[in-house]
Amino acid sequence: MLQVKDLYPLAAERSLRQFEEKIGPFVLIQRPPAPVLAKVANQLGQGRTVGAVHRSRLGNEILAMLVGFKFLQVASLPKLDGPKSLVIGRLPECNVVVEEPSVSKRHAMLRWDDRQACSYLRDLDSLNGTFVNARQIQGEEVALSDGDAITFGDTPFLYMRSDSLHQQLMSCGYEDPF
């Protein structure tokens, strides 16, 4: 999986349009999963999702992600051809696999709308919920904004538009932006 620092040369060598063509209209950025949690998630496979246990620390987790930004992982997103929706979950057949036991097998769906140039997120009746900026979303599709903090179960992500990430990378060069 790519780290943010791996995208510095890509941003430096390409125009914004070429950068967006390469990585897509947005990225999901996360702290690398703890190896023990990834192992538990893989062992669960089709089994039951583990209950969330760290809900009270999620705000601190998001803030901590900003320190060492260049070492965060960029969730590899499939090319958004045809249907422009991605299923996020623990199963290997999901478009974005999150190896964390508090994440449901099929946890949430993220949809890109070309016409509005916007992403929308919907929880798929997950056990531990989907949160956008610490607000749980249930039974609704929520428009995402650049820089939103998204949490699937206990796993925090940052949602960044490609143009914003490109600008951040170009303004900071190879130095840690935070």
N, C-alpha and C positions, 0 to 999 in steps of 0.2 A: 504494500500500500504506500502511496506517495505521502511525503510530508510537505508542509507548506514550503520549506526551504528548497525542495526539489523544483518548485514552480518559478523560483527567481530567474533562472536562465531562460525558461520558456517565455516569461513576460518580457525579458530584456530583448529577446531575439525576434519577437513578433509584435505586430500591431495589435491593438485592442480587438479588432475584428477577427484576426487570426487566432488570438488567444481564446476568444469565446468559441470559435469553431472547434478548437482543440479540446477544451474542457467543458463546454456546454454553457448554458445561460446562468447557471448557479452552481455552487458547491456546498456540501455539508462538511464541516470541519469538526473533528473530535479529538479528544485526548486518546492516545493508544490504550486499548483495553488491557486491564491487568491480566497477565497470562493465566492465573488461576480461574478468573471469571470466564475467560474465553474457553478454557477446558471444560468447565462445568456446563456452559451453554452448549458446547458441542456434544457433551454426553447426554444432555436433556433431549436433543434431537426433536422428535415428535412428542416428547413428554410435556408435562404441565409446566407452565411458567412459574418461576419463583416470585414470591411477593416482594415488592419494593421495600427496602429497609433504610435508605438514606435520604428520604425526601427532605428532611430539615437541612441538609448540607448542600442542596443543589445550587443555591445562590452562590455559595462560596466556591463550588466547583466551576461554575461559569467564570467567575472572576479569576480563579487560578489558571484557567485556560489561556488567559491573555498574557500571562507570564510565560515566556518561552514559546511564543506564538509560532515561530518557525519550525518547532519540533512537533506540532500537532499534525494529525493525519487528515488527509483529504479523502473522504469517502469516494471511491471510484464509482462514478455514475455511468450507466450505459448511455450510449448515443440515443438522443431523444428523437428518433425517427418514428413515423407512424403514430400510434397512441402515445401520448406524452404524459403518462402517469407511471410512477414507480412505487412498488410495494416495498415497505421497509419492515424488516422482521428478522427473526432468528434463523429461519429455515434457509438452507443453501439455495433454494430456487427463488428467493426474494431478490429483487433488483438491487437493494442495498441491504447487505447482511450485517447485523449488529450482534456480535458475539458477546452477549451479556444475558445472564439468566433471568433478569427482571423484564426483559423484552419478550413480548409475545411472538408466537410463530409467525403470524401476519399481524403486525402491530399497527401500522398506519399506511396511508397512501398520500403521496405527494404528486400533485398534478401541475404541469406547466401549461399556461395558456399563452400561445404565441400572439394572439390578437391584443391581449392586454399586457403582454410582457410581464407576467406575474405568476408566482407559484401559489398554490392552494394546498393546505394540509387538512387531512381528515383522519381521525382515530378510527380504527377498525374494530371497535369493541374490545380493546386490549384489557388485560387484567389490571395493569398498573398505570394506565392512562398515558396520554400525550399532552404535553404542556408547551405553550408558547408564551415566553416571557413570564413564567411562573403561573400562568392562568391555564387551568385544565380545559381542554376542548372536548366536548362530548356531543355527538349527534349533529355537528355542524362542520362546515368546511370553512377554514379560516385563511384569509389572504396573508401571505408572509411578506415582511419588509426586510430590506437589507440589514443585516446585523442582528436579527431576531435570535434569541436563545430558545432552542427547542430541546425538549427532554422526552425521550422514549423510555418509560420505566425509570430506572436510575441513571440512564446514560445521557449526558448533556452533549449537544451539538451547537455549533454556530452556523447559521444560514447566511451565506454571503453571495451576492450577485457577482458574476465574473468581472464586470467592469469595475466594481469596488475593489475586488481582490487584486486585479491588475494594477489599479492606481496605487493601492497600498504597497504592492511589491515594487513598483517603479519608484515610488517616493522614498523607500527605505533601502533600496539596493540589497546587498547581501547581509545587512545588519538586522538584528532582531528588532522589529518595529515596536515592541513593547518592553 
